[in-house]
Amino acid sequence: MQANDNAHRSGPYARTSRLPGMSTVSVRTATTADVADIARIQRRTWRVAYAELLGEQALAQLDSPDVEQGWVATVEHVGTEVHLAIEADTIVGYCVTGPGPTDEIAAADGSLPDDAEAVGLIGDLLVEPRWGRRGHGGRLLATAAQWLHGQGITRGVTWVAQSDSASLDFFRRAGWHPDNTVRTLDTGGHTIREIRITGTLDLHLRD
């Protein structure tokens, strides 16, 4: 499955624009000062968009202090980049990306693709539902792709719940498609069948 006034580093991958009749929108890199907002978006989005898919046990765990501690570790992890979508100074979405770990990019038999060293992972991309359909997901993915390009990566992968048609359509519009690899996750009382999506970082996105 795939949004302060805190001090932050903008870096070369930040982008700012203004939508017609709307507030200024941008993407920037997260810091640990943003962790509470990231966890807030995760809680709200999972409860609004994924409640039936995840089940009560998984949703209850979102209130644990471990959630924010986990986000601190993610933001501080060397080699991982967390990008934030901003509208009118409000964080409305996030995207987690980095080089593809072996267990995320391997085939079902454990073998690695020939381009394993050049594969990146979109580990999570969420936009809070009330901020949807405003181009934030596309800007996040485009910024992640640009950052991955800077690391020498040319292809990306992500995992999407088979029943999550909105996310599947989003990645298909970007030029990414299933590669026939599936996995099943246990959320505690529920299981989720995920399919792996892959494509080049030369995206076909429209804001």
C-alpha positions in Angstrom: 0.0 0.0 0.0 0.7 2.5 -1.0 0.6 14.3 3.6 4.4 22.7 9.7 6.6 25.0 9.8 9.4 22.7 10.9 12.9 23.4 9.8 13.8 21.2 6.8 16.3 20.7 4.1 14.9 21.3 0.7 17.8 20.0 -1.4 18.0 19.7 -5.2 14.9 17.5 -5.4 12.4 19.9 -3.9 9.9 21.4 -6.3 7.3 24.1 -5.8 4.4 25.1 -8.0 1.0 26.8 -7.8 -2.1 25.1 -9.1 -4.8 27.3 -10.7 -7.1 28.6 -8.0 -5.2 26.6 -5.4 -2.5 27.0 -2.8 1.2 26.5 -3.4 2.2 22.9 -3.6 5.7 21.4 -3.2 7.7 18.3 -2.4 10.5 18.2 0.1 12.7 15.8 2.0 11.5 14.7 5.5 13.4 15.2 8.7 12.7 13.6 12.1 10.7 16.8 13.0 8.1 15.6 10.5 7.6 12.2 12.1 4.4 13.1 13.9 2.8 14.3 10.7 3.9 11.3 8.7 2.4 9.0 11.4 -0.8 11.1 11.3 -1.2 10.6 7.6 -0.6 6.9 7.9 -3.2 6.5 10.6 -5.9 8.6 8.8 -5.3 7.0 5.3 -5.2 3.4 6.6 -8.4 4.0 8.6 -10.2 5.7 5.7 -9.0 3.8 2.7 -7.7 0.5 3.9 -9.8 -0.4 7.0 -11.6 -3.4 5.4 -8.4 -4.6 3.8 -6.2 -4.4 7.0 -8.6 -5.4 9.7 -9.1 -4.1 13.3 -5.9 -5.6 14.8 -3.6 -3.9 12.3 -5.5 -0.6 12.7 -5.3 -0.7 16.5 -1.5 -0.9 16.3 -1.4 2.5 14.6 -1.8 4.1 18.0 1.3 2.5 19.4 4.3 4.8 20.2 6.3 2.2 18.1 4.8 3.7 15.0 6.5 7.1 15.4 9.7 5.4 16.6 9.6 3.3 13.4 9.3 6.4 11.3 12.3 8.1 13.0 14.3 5.0 12.1 13.1 5.2 8.5 13.8 8.9 8.1 17.3 8.5 9.6 18.2 5.4 7.7 21.1 6.0 5.4 20.2 5.2 1.8 16.4 5.7 2.3 14.7 8.9 1.3 11.3 10.1 2.6 9.7 12.8 0.4 6.8 14.9 1.6 4.0 16.4 -0.4 3.0 19.9 0.9 0.0 22.1 0.2 -0.5 25.4 1.9 2.2 24.5 4.5 0.4 21.3 5.4 2.0 17.9 4.9 -0.5 15.9 2.9 1.4 12.8 1.7 4.7 10.9 1.7 6.8 8.6 -0.3 9.5 6.3 1.0 12.1 5.2 -1.5 15.6 3.7 -1.7 17.7 1.0 -3.5 15.7 -2.3 -3.8 16.5 -4.8 -1.0 17.2 -8.3 -2.3 14.0 -9.8 -0.8 11.9 -7.1 -2.5 13.2 -7.5 -6.1 14.0 -11.2 -6.3 12.0 -13.6 -8.3 9.7 -16.2 -6.5 12.6 -18.7 -6.6 15.0 -16.2 -5.0 17.0 -15.4 -8.1 17.9 -11.8 -8.7 17.3 -9.9 -12.0 20.3 -9.1 -14.2 19.8 -5.4 -13.4 19.5 -5.9 -9.6 22.1 -3.2 -8.8 20.0 -0.7 -10.7 16.6 -1.4 -9.2 15.0 0.9 -6.6 12.0 0.4 -4.3 9.0 2.6 -3.7 8.3 1.2 -0.3 5.3 3.3 0.5 3.4 6.1 -1.2 0.3 7.6 0.6 -1.7 10.8 0.1 -4.3 11.5 2.7 -7.7 10.9 1.0 -9.1 14.5 1.5 -6.1 15.8 -0.4 -6.4 13.3 -3.3 -6.8 14.1 -7.0 -4.6 17.2 -6.8 -1.5 15.8 -8.3 0.3 15.1 -5.0 0.9 11.4 -5.8 2.3 12.1 -9.2 4.7 14.8 -7.8 5.9 12.4 -5.0 6.6 9.6 -7.5 8.3 11.9 -9.9 10.5 13.3 -7.1 11.3 9.8 -5.9 12.2 8.8 -9.5 14.5 11.8 -9.9 16.2 11.0 -6.6 16.7 7.3 -7.6 18.1 8.4 -10.9 20.7 10.4 -9.0 21.7 7.1 -7.2 22.4 5.4 -10.6 19.1 3.5 -10.5 17.1 3.0 -13.7 14.1 0.8 -12.8 11.7 0.9 -9.9 9.4 -1.7 -8.2 6.6 -1.4 -5.7 4.1 -3.8 -4.1 0.3 -3.0 -4.3 -2.6 -4.9 -2.8 -4.4 -6.8 -5.6 -7.7 -5.3 -4.5 -6.4 -1.7 -4.4 -7.5 -0.7 -7.9 -6.9 3.0 -7.4 -3.2 2.4 -6.7 -2.9 -0.1 -9.5 -4.4 2.4 -11.9 -2.0 5.2 -10.6 1.1 3.1 -11.3 -0.2 1.9 -14.7 -0.7 5.5 -15.7 3.0 6.1 -14.8 4.0 3.3 -17.1 4.5 0.6 -14.5 2.9 -2.9 -14.8 2.7 -6.2 -12.9 5.7 -8.5 -13.3 3.7 -11.7 -12.3 5.3 -11.8 -8.9 2.9 -12.1 -5.9 3.2 -12.4 -2.1 0.8 -12.8 0.8 1.1 -10.6 4.0 -0.5 -11.5 7.3 -1.8 -8.4 9.2 -3.1 -10.4 12.1 -6.6 -11.7 11.4 -6.4 -10.7 7.7 -4.2 -11.7 4.8 -3.3 -9.4 1.9 -2.4 -10.6 -1.5 0.1 -8.1 -3.1 1.4 -8.0 -6.7 4.7 -6.5 -7.7 4.6 -3.5 -10.1 7.7 -2.4 -12.0 8.8 0.1 -14.7 11.4 2.5 -15.7 12.0 5.8 -14.0 11.1 7.7 -17.2 7.6 8.2 -16.0 4.5 9.2 -17.9 2.9 11.4 -15.2 0.5 14.3 -15.4 -0.1 16.5 -12.4 
